Amino acid sequence: MSTPPTDSSHVSRIIGLWLLTICSMVFAMIVLGGFTRLTESGLSMTDWRPVTGWLPPLSDVAWQAQFDGYRTSPEYLKINKGMSLSEFKEIFWLEYLHRLWGRIIGLAFALPFAVFVYKRWVNKALMVRLAVLFTLGGLQGVIGWWMVKSGLVDQPGVSQYRLATHLLMAFLIIALGLWFALDLLDAPREDVSAHLRRLSSMTVVVVFVTVFSGALVAGLNAGMVYNTFPLMLGEIFPSEGFQLSPWYKNFFEDIPTVQFDHRVLALTTFALVSWVWWVCRAQGRDVRTRANVLILAVCVQVMLGISTLLLVVPIGFAAMHQAGAVVLLAASIWLRHSIRKD
């Protein structure tokens, strides 16, 4: 058994940078998942083989078997009936790459983790943190298949609830991984008022809630209607909205209401970040820098969101909007980590 290293700060830096790398890989996974959903490729693989599914079909027979499985799915029967094998391959590859990248992330986490444990670089507290991340990563794979299965039963589309769960889990992994990395890298922290500490914590929570509402919009294709801003086809709230019963279902299943909610939450996030930025002007340089990054991220994200809506959800803008949400979350975590209660 290796002996613990004498330079603990050097080890902490290595593990911290490794966690940042994992976060970057999860970020790429989210972007790739966005393209997979936007190109309607996510239901092309109708089976899940977490251990043996590393390789794509390598023969004509294997390709035909994969295609035959897809031809029993609701998406083929109700939308893509008559699709050729060559057309199927075009949607297959994005979903395959999405799943493959998830497996690569798992290896990129598990193998170094095992090495760190072997070298006795990981104390009990850090072991718990890394074990939580590893468990969440494995659970994310299960949630991904659970999501896909919802689109293989009756309707050619995944449940917006399962899509939201899948996306929020990815954001949670990034948030925890980034926080743990900042701890290990001994990122500078500043004593501030309890008021600013509460505001920064509230910002992280509101970003998560806004991401959840955005996932509902995506799952319901709610961005394809009411493509005007700031009004929704001339109305503050569409007259067609809030028609479901019981009333609470409207917030999760009614397209006009879900889009309206996302607009309100996005503007609330912008207002809250602006308030935080204003309060941070009187703080030290590190906090001000992080607040500047946060306000820039929210401004870009709002512009991307409005552009995506007005242009009726082009793939490029929609993917950038999803990526922008990750950047906004990371910026809010970065700011919150730099703040301590005085």
N, C-alpha and C positions, 0 to 999 in steps of 0.2 A: 504494500500500500504506500502511495506517495505521501510525503510529509507536507503539511500546510506550508505555503510560500511565506516568506518573511515580509514581502512588500504587498500588504493587503490592499493598498490604494491602487496598485498596478492591476491586481486581480479584479478589483471592483470595476475598474475602467474597462477591462476586457469584457466582463460579463455585461456591463452597461451598454457597450457598443454592440455586442451581440444582440441584446434585446432591441436596440434601435433598428438593427438589420431585420429582425423578425417583424417589427412594426411596419417597416417599409415593405416587406413582402406581403403582409396582410393588406396594406394599402393598395398594392398592385392587384391583389386578389379581388378587392372590392371593385376596382375599376374594371377588371376583366369580367367580373360577375355582372356589372352594369351593361357592358357591351353584349354579354350573353343574353341578358333579359331583353334588351332593346332590339336585338336582331331576331328575337323569338327562336333562339337556339336552345333554350334551357330544358325543353322537354324532348329533345332528340334522343337522349339516352334513357331507355325505359327500364334499365336494371342498375343495380348498385353492387359492385364487388370491391369492397374497400381494401382487400388484401391482394387479390389477383387481377385487379382492373388497371394495372399500370400501363399495359400496352394497348394500342388501338387495334382494330381489325387489320390483320396482316395478309389476308387472302380474299379472293372473290367470294368464297363460301362464307367466311366470317363476316364480310361486309353485308352479304345478302341476309344472313341471320340477324344482324343488327337492324337492318332495314325492315325485315319482317316483323320484328318486335315493335318498331315504331308504327308500322301500318295498322296495328291493333289499338293505337292510342286515340283518344278523343281529338287531339290536335290534327292528326292525319285525316281521320274520318270526317271532321267537321270543317276543316280549314284547308288542309294541304292534300286532299284526295287527288290522286293522279300524279303526285310528285314522283320524279324519276330518282333512281339511285344516285346519279351524279348530283342532283339538287339536294338530296338528303345529306350527302357528304359535306356540302357547304355549311349546313347548320350544325352538323355533328361535331366539326373540329373545334368550334369555340367552346362548347360544353365539355368536350374531352379535355381541352387545355385548362379549362377552369378547374376540373376535378384533379388533373395531374398536378397543377400548381399547388392545390391544397395538400396533396401528398408530399410534395417537395418541401413545403413549409413544415409539415410534420417531422420530416427527417432533419431539416435544418434546425429544428428545436431539440428533438430527442437526442441526436448524436452528440452535439456539444454539451448538452445537459448531463449526459452520462459521463462524459470526460471530466466535467467540472466536479461531479460527485466523486468520481474515482480519485481525482487529485486532492480531494478534501478542500476544495475552494468554496464550498457552499455550507454556510452555517444553518442552524435549524430554522431561523426566521426566513432566510432567503429560500430555503428548501420549500417551505410552505407556499411562498409566493410563486415560485416557479412551478410547483405542482399544480397550483390553481390554474395558471396559464395553460399548462399542458392539458389539464382536464377540460378546460373550456374549449381548447382547440379540437380535441376529440369529439366533444359534444357538438361543436359546430358542424362537423361532418355529418353527424346523425341528423341534426336539424335541417341541413341542406337536402338530404334525401327525403326527410319528412315533408319538406316543402314541395319537392318535385312530385312526390306521390300524390299530392292534392290535385295535380293537373293531369293525372293519368287515370282518373276514375270516371267522371261524368263530363266535366267541362274542360275545354282546352286552355286552361289558365290556372296558375297556382293561387292558393288562398292568400289574400292580402295580409291576413293575420300571420301566416307562416312566413311570408316574405319579410314582414316587419320583424319577426323574431330572429330570422336569419341575419338580417342586416344589423339589428341592434347588438347581436352577439359579436359580430365582427368589430363593431365600434367599441364594445366593452373590452374586447381583447386588446385593441390598440390603446385605449385609455389606460388600462392597468399596466400594459407593457411599457408605455411611455413613462408613467409615474414611477414604476420600479426602476427604469433606466435612469431617470433623473436623480433618484435617490442614490443609486450606485455611482453615478458620475459626480456626485456632490455638487449639483447645480446650485448657484447662489440663491439665497433666500433672504427676505427682508421683513423686519417687523413692521406691521401696519395696523391700522385700526380694525376693530372687530367688524365695523360696518363694511369696509372694503373686503374683508375676508368673506363675509356673508354674500356680498354682491358677486364676488368671483366664483364662489361655490354655486350660487344660483345660476350663473351663466352656463356652467357645465351642465346642470340639470336641464335648463331650458333648451340647450342645443340638442341634448338627447331626445327630449320630447318632440322637438321640431323634426328631427330625423325620423322618429317614429311616424309622425304625420305624413312626412314625405314618402315613406315606404307604403303607406296606405294609398296615397295618390298614385304611386307607381303600380301597385297591385290592382287597382281599379281602373287604370288607364284614365284617371281623372284629369290629367293634363291635356287631354285631347279635345276638351270642350272649354267654353268660357275663356277663349284665348284673347282676352283684352285685359288691360290694366290701367288704372287701379280699380275701375268698376268691372263687374262681371256682366258683360253684355248690357251695360247701361244701368245696372242695379248694384247696390251695395251688397245685398244678399239675394241670390236668385229666387224668384217666386216659386220655381219648381222644387226647391230644396226643402229638406226637413219634412218629408212625407211618409217616412217609415214608422212603423209601430212594432214594439214599444219605442219610445222617443230616443232612448240612448243608442239604439242601433244606427241612428243617423250619423253619429260622430265617427262611425267605423265603416259603414256600408253605403251611405247615400252619397253619390258622386258630387253633387253641388256642395253639400255640407262639408265633405272631406276636403275639397279644394279650398273652400272658404277658410276652414280651420287652418290649413297649411299656410295660407296667405297671412292670416292673423298672427300665427306663431312665428313666421319668418320676420314680420315687421316688429313683433315683440322682441325677438332675439336681437334685431338691429338696434332697437331703442335701448335695450339693456346693455349691450356691448358699448354703445355710445356713452351711456352713463358711467360705466366702469372706466372707459378710457378717460373721461373728463376728471373723475376722481383720482385716477392714477397720475395725472399731470404733476401732482405735488409730491410724488414718491421719488425714490432713488432711481438711478439710471437703469438698472436691470429691470425693475418693474415697469418703468416707462417704455422700455424697448419692447417688452412682451405685450404691453397694452397696444403699442403702435402696430405690431404684427397682427394682433387680434382685430383691431378696427379695420385694417386693410383686408384681412380675410373675410370679414362679414360684408364689407362693401362689394368685394368681388363676387361673393356668393349671392348676394341680393341681385346684382346685375345679371349674373348667369341664370338665376331663377326666373327673372322677368323675361329675359331673352328666350329662354327655353319655352316659356308659356306663349309668348307672342308669335314665335316661329313654329308653333304646334309640334313641339318635342322632336326636333331633329336629333339624330343619334349622337352627333358630336357634342352638341351643347348639353344634352341630357347627361352624357357621361361625364363631362366636365363639372356639371352641377353636383353630381354624386361625389366626384373626387373633391370638389370644393367643400363639401360637408365634412369630409375627413380632415382636411386642412383646418377648418374652423374648429372642430373638436380638439385637434392637437394644439392649436393656439390657445384655446381656453384652458386646457390641462396645463400647458407650459406656464401660463400666467398664474393659475391657481397654485401650482407647485412652488412658485417663487414667493408666495405670501404666507407669512406667519402672523398669528395674533400677538399684539404687543402686550 
